[in-house]
């Protein structure tokens, strides 16, 4: 029995699209990242102060090193990840991805690869005025351009994916997101 194709979408990936996604992703996750960083820094500083008070020189040096390494990691790791992703073939070559949506899964195709993904594997789905972001993990997402639908419409897909994802779906006000990113 052949599965019925519900939606078809073609999205051109590019550095500009990835930059938009990065801004969106950072806006959504920045508060958690900053709170976690501040909490760990406070904890490390407290431990450092206590070891200095107790005159534990070796342990104080360990906490100083931990403080320096953690701070550098939290400051520079996002920059390194961004540079690595920008060098990624899909972003550098501006590849075209085709998405085929069925009732229980969707397929993703580029020039060489073909993947099948069940909806229950999605971590989160965000909808903005231009895109759908279908997150596989907290960090990686498929980007679906709303203008790229060749079968079905973006409005119909919005209703469909909202019903599939229930509590994992969020619609974002892009005007508010744009103000945040400036």
MDTraj code that builds the backbone (N, CA, C; nanometers):
import mdtraj as md
import numpy as np

residues = "UNK UNK UNK UNK UNK UNK UNK UNK UNK UNK UNK UNK UNK UNK UNK UNK UNK UNK UNK UNK UNK UNK UNK UNK UNK UNK UNK UNK UNK UNK UNK UNK UNK UNK UNK UNK UNK UNK UNK UNK UNK UNK UNK UNK UNK UNK UNK UNK UNK UNK UNK UNK UNK UNK UNK UNK UNK UNK UNK UNK UNK UNK UNK UNK UNK UNK UNK UNK UNK UNK UNK UNK UNK UNK UNK UNK UNK UNK UNK UNK UNK UNK UNK UNK UNK UNK UNK UNK UNK UNK UNK UNK UNK UNK UNK UNK UNK UNK UNK UNK UNK UNK UNK UNK UNK UNK UNK UNK UNK UNK UNK UNK UNK UNK UNK UNK UNK UNK UNK UNK UNK UNK UNK UNK UNK UNK UNK UNK UNK UNK UNK UNK UNK UNK UNK UNK UNK UNK UNK UNK UNK UNK UNK UNK UNK UNK UNK UNK UNK UNK UNK UNK UNK UNK UNK UNK UNK UNK UNK UNK UNK UNK UNK UNK UNK UNK UNK UNK UNK UNK UNK UNK UNK UNK UNK UNK UNK UNK UNK UNK UNK UNK".split()
xyz = np.array([
    [0.0839, -0.1184, 0.0000],
    [0.0000, 0.0000, 0.0000],
    [0.0883, 0.1247, 0.0000],
    [0.0673, 0.2120, -0.0943],
    [0.1488, 0.3330, -0.1074],
    [0.0986, 0.4396, -0.0098],
    [0.1920, 0.5011, 0.0610],
    [0.1582, 0.6079, 0.1551],
    [0.1259, 0.7353, 0.0776],
    [0.0272, 0.8090, 0.1268],
    [-0.0160, 0.9309, 0.0573],
    [0.0710, 1.0498, 0.0978],
    [0.1253, 1.1173, -0.0025],
    [0.2051, 1.2373, 0.0194],
    [0.1104, 1.3523, 0.0539],
    [0.1306, 1.4131, 0.1715],
    [0.0436, 1.5217, 0.2158],
    [0.0983, 1.6592, 0.1790],
    [0.2306, 1.6762, 0.1982],
    [0.2950, 1.8048, 0.1713],
    [0.4302, 1.7802, 0.1066],
    [0.4664, 1.8723, 0.0208],
    [0.5984, 1.8688, -0.0403],
    [0.6556, 2.0100, -0.0327],
    [0.7841, 2.0176, 0.0065],
    [0.8478, 2.1476, 0.0230],
    [0.9908, 2.1401, -0.0282],
    [1.0337, 2.2472, -0.0921],
    [1.1723, 2.2618, -0.1354],
    [1.2282, 2.3870, -0.0698],
    [1.3373, 2.3702, 0.0024],
    [1.3997, 2.4827, 0.0727],
    [1.5469, 2.4908, 0.0336],
    [1.5881, 2.6091, -0.0074],
    [1.7275, 2.6361, -0.0442],
    [1.8030, 2.6793, 0.0812],
    [1.9006, 2.5989, 0.1241],
    [1.9821, 2.6335, 0.2395],
    [2.0974, 2.7216, 0.1933],
    [2.1290, 2.8225, 0.2747],
    [2.2372, 2.9151, 0.2423],
    [2.2939, 2.9712, 0.3722],
    [2.4016, 3.0445, 0.3605],
    [2.4607, 3.1079, 0.4790],
    [2.3626, 3.2085, 0.5389],
    [2.2925, 3.2827, 0.4561],
    [2.1946, 3.3804, 0.5054],
    [2.0840, 3.3102, 0.5854],
    [2.0345, 3.1980, 0.5334],
    [1.9310, 3.1221, 0.6035],
    [1.9848, 3.0695, 0.7365],
    [2.1088, 3.0191, 0.7338],
    [2.1690, 2.9689, 0.8570],
    [2.1878, 3.0815, 0.9588],
    [2.2259, 3.2001, 0.9131],
    [2.2396, 3.3147, 1.0044],
    [2.1053, 3.3495, 1.0692],
    [1.9986, 3.3469, 0.9906],
    [1.8644, 3.3728, 1.0462],
    [1.8286, 3.2674, 1.1500],
    [1.8570, 3.1406, 1.1180],
    [1.8291, 3.0330, 1.2128],
    [1.9104, 3.0509, 1.3409],
    [2.0370, 3.0869, 1.3268],
    [2.1234, 3.1054, 1.4439],
    [2.0698, 3.2160, 1.5343],
    [2.0265, 3.3271, 1.4744],
    [1.9679, 3.4352, 1.5546],
    [1.8411, 3.3868, 1.6260],
    [1.7565, 3.3164, 1.5538],
    [1.6341, 3.2636, 1.6133],
    [1.6676, 3.1685, 1.7280],
    [1.7574, 3.0742, 1.7015],
    [1.7949, 2.9743, 1.8015],
    [1.8535, 3.0405, 1.9264],
    [1.9411, 3.1364, 1.9068],
    [2.0015, 3.2061, 2.0208],
    [1.8973, 3.2839, 2.0999],
    [1.8034, 3.3472, 2.0311],
    [1.6972, 3.4192, 2.1019],
    [1.6152, 3.3247, 2.1885],
    [1.5905, 3.2049, 2.1387],
    [1.5094, 3.1075, 2.2119],
    [1.5843, 3.0455, 2.3291],
    [1.7153, 3.0321, 2.3187],
    [1.7913, 2.9565, 2.4182],
    [1.8885, 3.0396, 2.5006],
    [1.9018, 3.1662, 2.4720],
    [2.0022, 3.2494, 2.5369],
    [1.9803, 3.2632, 2.6874],
    [1.8568, 3.2807, 2.7310],
    [1.8297, 3.3012, 2.8732],
    [1.8754, 3.1810, 2.9556],
    [1.8399, 3.0613, 2.9126],
    [1.8822, 2.9401, 2.9834],
    [2.0345, 2.9302, 2.9874],
    [2.0982, 2.9557, 2.8745],
    [2.2435, 2.9474, 2.8642],
    [2.3093, 3.0455, 2.9618],
    [2.2602, 3.1674, 2.9663],
    [2.3182, 3.2692, 3.0543],
    [2.2939, 3.2374, 3.2017],
    [2.1751, 3.1924, 3.2361],
    [2.1449, 3.1582, 3.3758],
    [2.2335, 3.0430, 3.4223],
    [2.2463, 2.9408, 3.3386],
    [2.3318, 2.8269, 3.3733],
    [2.4760, 2.8717, 3.3913],
    [2.5251, 2.9548, 3.3012],
    [2.6628, 3.0042, 3.3092],
    [2.6850, 3.0831, 3.4380],
    [2.5954, 3.1731, 3.4703],
    [2.6075, 3.2538, 3.5924],
    [2.6043, 3.1647, 3.7161],
    [2.5151, 3.0666, 3.7176],
    [2.5057, 2.9753, 3.8320],
    [2.6377, 2.9010, 3.8534],
    [2.6945, 2.8461, 3.7482],
    [2.8202, 2.7713, 3.7605],
    [2.9351, 2.8638, 3.8011],
    [2.9386, 2.9853, 3.7443],
    [3.0443, 3.0801, 3.7814],
    [3.0356, 3.1175, 3.9294],
    [2.9157, 3.1426, 3.9771],
    [2.8974, 3.1741, 4.1200],
    [2.9433, 3.0572, 4.2059],
    [2.9060, 2.9376, 4.1667],
    [2.9468, 2.8186, 4.2409],
    [3.0994, 2.8031, 4.2431],
    [3.1628, 2.8227, 4.1292],
    [3.3092, 2.8121, 4.1235],
    [3.3782, 2.9203, 4.2055],
    [3.3277, 3.0430, 4.1992],
    [3.3857, 3.1528, 4.2777],
    [3.3691, 3.1250, 4.4272],
    [3.2524, 3.0767, 4.4672],
    [3.2288, 3.0428, 4.6077],
    [3.3290, 2.9354, 4.6538],
    [3.3438, 2.8307, 4.5730],
    [3.4385, 2.7233, 4.6081],
    [3.5811, 2.7767, 4.6162],
    [3.6171, 2.8653, 4.5249],
    [3.7501, 2.9263, 4.5258],
    [3.7720, 3.0069, 4.6538],
    [3.6754, 3.0889, 4.6896],
    [3.6868, 3.1706, 4.8121],
    [3.7013, 3.0814, 4.9351],
    [3.6208, 2.9757, 4.9414],
    [3.6274, 2.8854, 5.0570],
    [3.7619, 2.8131, 5.0650],
    [3.8168, 2.7737, 4.9504],
    [3.9475, 2.7054, 4.9541],
    [4.0596, 2.8017, 4.9909],
    [4.0477, 2.9275, 4.9481],
    [4.1476, 3.0278, 4.9859],
    [4.1405, 3.0540, 5.1368],
    [4.0155, 3.0668, 5.1887],
    [3.9987, 3.0861, 5.3343],
    [4.0592, 2.9693, 5.4125],
    [4.0427, 2.8492, 5.3589],
    [4.0933, 2.7294, 5.4277],
    [4.2419, 2.7063, 5.4019],
    [4.3016, 2.7960, 5.3224],
    [4.4440, 2.7895, 5.2903],
    [4.4825, 2.6580, 5.2222],
    [4.3954, 2.6113, 5.1338],
    [4.4209, 2.4914, 5.0547],
    [4.4715, 2.5371, 4.9178],
    [4.6013, 2.5540, 4.9078],
    [4.6638, 2.6139, 4.7907],
    [4.6391, 2.5323, 4.6644],
    [4.6622, 2.4037, 4.6688],
    [4.6473, 2.3193, 4.5493],
    [4.5018, 2.3210, 4.5010],
    [4.4099, 2.3068, 4.5935],
    [4.2675, 2.3090, 4.5557],
    [4.2268, 2.4469, 4.5039],
    [4.2847, 2.5524, 4.5592],
    [4.2572, 2.6879, 4.5099],
    [4.3039, 2.7020, 4.3650],
    [4.4196, 2.6478, 4.3347],
    [4.4712, 2.6526, 4.1974],
    [4.3794, 2.5742, 4.1035],
    [4.3297, 2.4599, 4.1510],
    [4.2366, 2.3793, 4.0699],
    [4.1102, 2.4607, 4.0393],
    [4.0560, 2.5301, 4.1386],
    [3.9339, 2.6099, 4.1154],
    [3.9618, 2.7313, 4.0268],
    [4.0797, 2.7901, 4.0386],
    [4.1160, 2.9017, 3.9487],
    [4.1213, 2.8515, 3.8051],
    [4.1873, 2.7370, 3.7845],
    [4.1936, 2.6790, 3.6497],
    [4.0544, 2.6424, 3.5977],
    [3.9707, 2.5839, 3.6834],
    [3.8343, 2.5478, 3.6435],
    [3.7549, 2.6717, 3.6044],
    [3.7724, 2.7787, 3.6796],
    [3.7039, 2.9050, 3.6509],
    [3.7483, 2.9621, 3.5156],
    [3.8772, 2.9604, 3.4906],
    [3.9299, 3.0125, 3.3634],
    [3.8835, 2.9259, 3.2462],
    [3.8949, 2.7949, 3.2601],
    [3.8567, 2.7040, 3.1516],
    [3.7070, 2.7138, 3.1234],
    [3.6251, 2.7144, 3.2271],
    [3.4796, 2.7228, 3.2070],
    [3.4414, 2.8544, 3.1407],
    [3.4995, 2.9647, 3.1851],
    [3.4686, 3.0955, 3.1267],
    [3.5083, 3.1004, 2.9795],
    [3.6276, 3.0544, 2.9492],
    [3.6719, 3.0526, 2.8090],
    [3.5824, 2.9627, 2.7240],
    [3.5469, 2.8474, 2.7768],
    [3.4598, 2.7548, 2.7032],
    [3.3241, 2.8186, 2.6727],
    [3.2637, 2.8809, 2.7724],
    [3.1311, 2.9412, 2.7529],
    [3.1367, 3.0622, 2.6600],
    [3.2498, 3.1314, 2.6558],
    [3.2618, 3.2475, 2.5671],
    [3.2961, 3.2084, 2.4239],
    [3.3881, 3.1138, 2.4073],
    [3.4402, 3.0853, 2.2742],
    [3.3773, 2.9646, 2.2048],
    [3.3197, 2.8721, 2.2775],
    [3.2603, 2.7545, 2.2142],
    [3.1479, 2.7900, 2.1156],
    [3.0551, 2.8808, 2.1488],
    [2.9519, 2.9161, 2.0501],
    [3.0106, 2.9741, 1.9214],
    [3.1178, 3.0499, 1.9326],
    [3.1825, 3.1080, 1.8140],
    [3.2446, 2.9973, 1.7296],
    [3.3115, 2.9019, 1.7943],
    [3.3730, 2.7902, 1.7226],
    [3.2677, 2.7022, 1.6553],
    [3.1576, 2.6776, 1.7234],
    [3.0489, 2.5978, 1.6647],
    [2.9933, 2.6684, 1.5420],
    [2.9720, 2.7983, 1.5522],
    [2.9189, 2.8744, 1.4383],
    [3.0140, 2.8667, 1.3190],
    [3.1427, 2.8869, 1.3437],
    [3.2410, 2.8815, 1.2339],
    [3.2442, 2.7431, 1.1707],
    [3.2362, 2.6394, 1.2523],
    [3.2363, 2.5027, 1.2015],
    [3.1127, 2.4774, 1.1155],
    [2.9972, 2.5215, 1.1612],
    [2.8724, 2.5008, 1.0870],
    [2.8716, 2.5790, 0.9569],
    [2.9271, 2.6985, 0.9567],
    [2.9306, 2.7790, 0.8340],
    [3.0174, 2.7108, 0.7281],
    [3.1205, 2.6388, 0.7719],
    [3.2056, 2.5666, 0.6775],
    [3.1396, 2.4385, 0.6270],
    [3.0309, 2.3976, 0.6903],
    [2.9575, 2.2774, 0.6516],
    [2.9207, 2.2845, 0.5034],
    [2.9280, 2.1720, 0.4352],
    [2.9012, 2.1663, 0.2917],
    [2.7635, 2.2207, 0.2556],
    [2.6612, 2.1832, 0.3308],
    [2.5251, 2.2254, 0.2976],
    [2.5112, 2.3767, 0.3015],
    [2.5780, 2.4408, 0.3945],
    [2.5685, 2.5860, 0.4060],
    [2.6574, 2.6530, 0.3024],
    [2.7775, 2.6024, 0.2860],
    [2.8719, 2.6639, 0.1922],
    [2.8247, 2.6520, 0.0474],
    [2.7643, 2.5388, 0.0106],
    [2.7234, 2.5158, -0.1270],
    [2.5821, 2.5650, -0.1578],
    [2.5089, 2.6101, -0.0593],
    [2.3701, 2.6498, -0.0787],
    [2.2884, 2.5357, -0.1382],
    [2.2919, 2.4207, -0.0740],
    [2.2187, 2.3036, -0.1213],
    [2.0684, 2.3227, -0.1125],
    [1.9990, 2.2487, -0.1950],
    [1.8530, 2.2468, -0.1938],
    [1.8079, 2.1182, -0.1261],
    [1.7163, 2.1305, -0.0323],
    [1.6601, 2.0148, 0.0364],
    [1.5127, 2.0036, 0.0018],
    [1.4709, 1.8803, -0.0264],
    [1.3301, 1.8537, -0.0556],
    [1.2727, 1.7748, 0.0608],
    [1.1569, 1.8173, 0.1063],
    [1.0895, 1.7532, 0.2181],
    [0.9573, 1.6957, 0.1686],
    [0.9328, 1.5694, 0.2032],
    [0.8090, 1.5003, 0.1664],
    [0.7409, 1.4584, 0.2959],
    [0.6236, 1.5120, 0.3221],
    [0.5541, 1.4872, 0.4482],
    [0.4388, 1.3893, 0.4283],
    [0.4394, 1.2837, 0.5096],
    [0.3357, 1.1821, 0.5103],
    [0.2684, 1.1861, 0.6467],
    [0.1728, 1.1001, 0.6688],
    [0.0966, 1.1039, 0.7938],
    [0.1819, 1.0733, 0.9173],
    [0.2722, 0.9752, 0.9103],
    [0.3478, 0.9336, 1.0287],
    [0.4960, 0.9696, 1.0259],
    [0.5441, 1.0209, 0.9155],
    [0.6860, 1.0514, 0.9018],
    [0.7056, 1.1509, 0.7882],
    [0.8296, 1.1998, 0.7756],
    [0.8647, 1.2807, 0.6594],
    [1.0004, 1.2351, 0.6073],
    [1.0239, 1.2643, 0.4808],
    [1.1496, 1.2284, 0.4164],
    [1.2223, 1.3561, 0.3776],
    [1.3535, 1.3508, 0.3879],
    [1.4388, 1.4640, 0.3520],
    [1.5360, 1.4153, 0.2454],
    [1.5474, 1.4932, 0.1382],
    [1.6365, 1.4550, 0.0296],
    [1.7197, 1.5754, -0.0123],
    [1.8508, 1.5520, -0.0262],
    [1.9371, 1.6489, -0.0929],
    [1.9915, 1.5787, -0.2166],
    [2.0972, 1.6279, -0.2745],
    [2.1494, 1.5669, -0.3974],
    [2.1960, 1.4233, -0.3767],
    [2.2506, 1.3930, -0.2589],
    [2.3105, 1.2618, -0.2363],
    [2.2382, 1.1757, -0.1339],
    [2.1760, 1.2357, -0.0351],
    [2.1213, 1.1601, 0.0780],
    [1.9697, 1.1615, 0.0791],
    [1.9160, 1.0609, 0.1488],
    [1.7723, 1.0474, 0.1634],
    [1.7466, 0.9932, 0.3035],
    [1.6770, 1.0673, 0.3873],
    [1.6504, 1.0244, 0.5241],
    [1.5006, 1.0234, 0.5514],
    [1.4603, 0.9309, 0.6366],
    [1.3214, 0.9188, 0.6775],
    [1.3163, 0.9472, 0.8282],
    [1.2292, 1.0401, 0.8693],
    [1.2233, 1.0821, 1.0090],
    [1.0796, 1.0715, 1.0588],
    [1.0616, 1.0016, 1.1684],
    [0.9298, 0.9913, 1.2307],
    [0.9035, 1.1181, 1.3126],
    [0.7800, 1.1617, 1.3169],
    [0.7465, 1.2844, 1.3902],
    [0.7774, 1.2730, 1.5387],
    [0.7643, 1.1540, 1.5959],
    [0.7915, 1.1419, 1.7396],
    [0.9388, 1.1637, 1.7724],
    [1.0274, 1.1583, 1.6718],
    [1.1703, 1.1857, 1.6942],
    [1.1995, 1.3348, 1.7060],
    [1.1052, 1.4191, 1.6664],
    [1.1276, 1.5640, 1.6730],
    [1.1250, 1.6106, 1.8177],
    [1.2193, 1.6947, 1.8492],
    [1.2321, 1.7494, 1.9842],
    [1.1351, 1.8658, 2.0050],
    [1.1252, 1.9541, 1.9059],
    [1.0432, 2.0744, 1.9165],
    [1.0172, 2.1272, 1.7764],
    [0.9048, 2.1973, 1.7578],
    [0.8736, 2.2627, 1.6307],
    [0.8365, 2.4069, 1.6600],
    [0.9036, 2.4986, 1.5903],
    [0.8714, 2.6408, 1.6003],
    [0.8224, 2.6885, 1.4643],
    [0.7255, 2.7776, 1.4663],
    [0.6776, 2.8410, 1.3445],
    [0.6973, 2.9911, 1.3569],
    [0.7590, 3.0514, 1.2547],
    [0.7716, 3.1966, 1.2467],
    [0.6951, 3.2425, 1.1235],
    [0.7036, 3.3696, 1.0912],
    [0.6309, 3.4171, 0.9734],
    [0.6908, 3.3651, 0.8430],
    [0.8189, 3.3253, 0.8421],
    [0.8841, 3.2779, 0.7196],
    [0.9153, 3.1285, 0.7192],
    [0.9376, 3.0698, 0.8362],
    [0.9913, 2.9341, 0.8426],
    [0.9223, 2.8486, 0.9479],
    [0.9393, 2.7170, 0.9282],
    [0.9141, 2.6177, 1.0316],
    [1.0511, 2.5626, 1.0681],
    [1.0798, 2.5525, 1.1978],
    [1.2042, 2.4922, 1.2450],
    [1.1669, 2.3605, 1.3125],
    [1.2052, 2.2496, 1.2521],
    [1.1772, 2.1172, 1.3049],
    [1.3034, 2.0654, 1.3716],
    [1.3105, 2.0791, 1.5041],
    [1.4299, 2.0416, 1.5791],
    [1.4360, 1.8904, 1.6006],
    [1.5506, 1.8327, 1.5646],
    [1.5767, 1.6922, 1.5957],
    [1.6362, 1.6782, 1.7344],
    [1.7181, 1.7758, 1.7731],
    [1.7778, 1.7818, 1.9064],
    [1.7651, 1.9263, 1.9540],
    [1.8223, 1.9548, 2.0685],
    [1.8182, 2.0929, 2.1180],
    [1.8943, 2.1885, 2.0283],
    [1.9853, 2.1357, 1.9455],
    [2.0714, 2.2207, 1.8653],
    [2.0500, 2.2106, 1.7149],
    [2.0050, 2.0965, 1.6653],
    [1.9951, 2.0752, 1.5210],
    [1.8507, 2.0761, 1.4745],
    [1.8299, 2.1453, 1.3630],
    [1.6946, 2.1653, 1.3139],
    [1.6898, 2.1574, 1.1620],
    [1.5774, 2.1091, 1.1106],
    [1.5469, 2.1235, 0.9690],
    [1.4760, 2.2569, 0.9539],
    [1.5103, 2.3299, 0.8507],
    [1.4477, 2.4589, 0.8251],
    [1.3568, 2.4426, 0.7040],
    [1.2299, 2.4736, 0.7217],
    [1.1312, 2.4607, 0.6150],
    [1.0840, 2.6013, 0.5788],
    [1.1124, 2.6436, 0.4560],
    [1.0696, 2.7753, 0.4081],
    [0.9210, 2.7690, 0.3742],
    [0.8430, 2.8603, 0.4270],
    [0.6990, 2.8601, 0.4014],
    [0.6657, 2.8843, 0.2543],
    [0.7530, 2.9534, 0.1841],
    [0.7276, 2.9808, 0.0427],
    [0.7631, 2.8621, -0.0467],
    [0.8218, 2.7569, 0.0101],
    [0.8691, 2.6443, -0.0691],
    [0.7701, 2.5309, -0.0890],
    [0.6468, 2.5460, -0.0448],
    [0.5503, 2.4369, -0.0589],
    [0.5021, 2.4254, -0.2030],
    [0.5191, 2.3062, -0.2604],
    [0.4697, 2.2795, -0.3954],
    [0.3484, 2.1857, -0.3915],
    [0.3269, 2.1226, -0.2776],
    [0.2051, 2.0462, -0.2547],
    [0.1561, 2.0830, -0.1157],
    [0.0326, 2.1283, -0.1072],
    [-0.0202, 2.1805, 0.0172],
    [0.0253, 2.3246, 0.0365],
    [-0.0241, 2.3873, 0.1416],
    [0.0123, 2.5255, 0.1707],
    [0.0772, 2.5338, 0.3081],
    [0.1413, 2.6455, 0.3340],
    [0.2041, 2.6673, 0.4641],
    [0.0981, 2.6690, 0.5751],
    [-0.0181, 2.7243, 0.5474],
    [-0.1257, 2.7297, 0.6472],
    [-0.1751, 2.5889, 0.6803],
    [-0.1938, 2.5064, 0.5773],
    [-0.2373, 2.3682, 0.6003],
    [-0.1298, 2.2898, 0.6757],
    [-0.0041, 2.3125, 0.6391],
    [0.1050, 2.2439, 0.7073],
    [0.1121, 2.2870, 0.8537],
    [0.0890, 2.4139, 0.8797],
    [0.0901, 2.4648, 1.0165],
    [-0.0125, 2.3903, 1.1023],
    [-0.1328, 2.3749, 1.0496],
    [-0.2376, 2.3018, 1.1218],
    [-0.1973, 2.1558, 1.1410],
    [-0.1449, 2.0950, 1.0359],
    [-0.1028, 1.9552, 1.0399],
    [0.0056, 1.9322, 1.1455],
    [0.1118, 2.0122, 1.1415],
    [0.2249, 1.9906, 1.2327],
    [0.1868, 2.0263, 1.3769],
    [0.0996, 2.1247, 1.3921],
    [0.0517, 2.1604, 1.5267],
    [-0.0232, 2.0422, 1.5878],
    [-0.1056, 1.9751, 1.5090],
    [-0.1797, 1.8587, 1.5583],
    [-0.0880, 1.7403, 1.5851],
    [0.0157, 1.7235, 1.5044],
    [0.1107, 1.6129, 1.5238],
    [0.1958, 1.6328, 1.6491],
    [0.2357, 1.7553, 1.6737],
    [0.3340, 1.7815, 1.7786],
    [0.2727, 1.8242, 1.9120],
    [0.1479, 1.8634, 1.9130],
    [0.0753, 1.9052, 2.0332],
    [0.1577, 1.9961, 2.1242],
    [0.2192, 1.9397, 2.2284],
    [0.2898, 2.0217, 2.3278],
    [0.4306, 2.0624, 2.2854],
    [0.4764, 2.0126, 2.1720],
    [0.6103, 2.0445, 2.1236],
    [0.6075, 2.1549, 2.0182],
    [0.4930, 2.2100, 1.9911],
    [0.4758, 2.3118, 1.8871],
    [0.4635, 2.4498, 1.9504],
    [0.5322, 2.5489, 1.8922],
    [0.5200, 2.6878, 1.9374],
    [0.5197, 2.7791, 1.8167],
    [0.4315, 2.8757, 1.8192],
    [0.4303, 2.9779, 1.7145],
    [0.4972, 3.1011, 1.7736],
    [0.5898, 3.1584, 1.6984],
    [0.6691, 3.2706, 1.7487],
    [0.6323, 3.3978, 1.6752],
    [0.6247, 3.5058, 1.7494],
    [0.6007, 3.6373, 1.6902],
    [0.7340, 3.6885, 1.6398],
    [0.7517, 3.6885, 1.5084],
    [0.8822, 3.7248, 1.4506],
    [0.9165, 3.8712, 1.4729],
    [0.8170, 3.9588, 1.4832],
    [0.8479, 4.1006, 1.5079],
    [0.9130, 4.1171, 1.6437],
    [0.8632, 4.0426, 1.7420],
    [0.9236, 4.0456, 1.8747],
    [1.0631, 3.9838, 1.8706],
    [1.0800, 3.8719, 1.7952],
    [1.2103, 3.8077, 1.7837],
    [1.3118, 3.8969, 1.7140],
    [1.2674, 3.9727, 1.6136],
    [1.3587, 4.0634, 1.5421],
    [1.4070, 4.1729, 1.6354],
    [1.3165, 4.2274, 1.7171],
    [1.3562, 4.3323, 1.8117],
    [1.4590, 4.2798, 1.9101],
    [1.4405, 4.1543, 1.9558],
    [1.5355, 4.0961, 2.0493],
    [1.6731, 4.0814, 1.9892],
    [1.6800, 4.0440, 1.8612],
    [1.8091, 4.0149, 1.8002],
    [1.8867, 4.1394, 1.7613],
    [1.8257, 4.2569, 1.7641],
    [1.8971, 4.3807, 1.7276],
    [1.9665, 4.4404, 1.8455],
])
top = md.Topology()
chain = top.add_chain()
for i, resn in enumerate(residues, 1):
    res = top.add_residue(resn, chain, resSeq=i)
    for name in ("N", "CA", "C"):
        top.add_atom(name, md.element.get_by_symbol(name[0]), res)
traj = md.Trajectory(xyz[None], top)
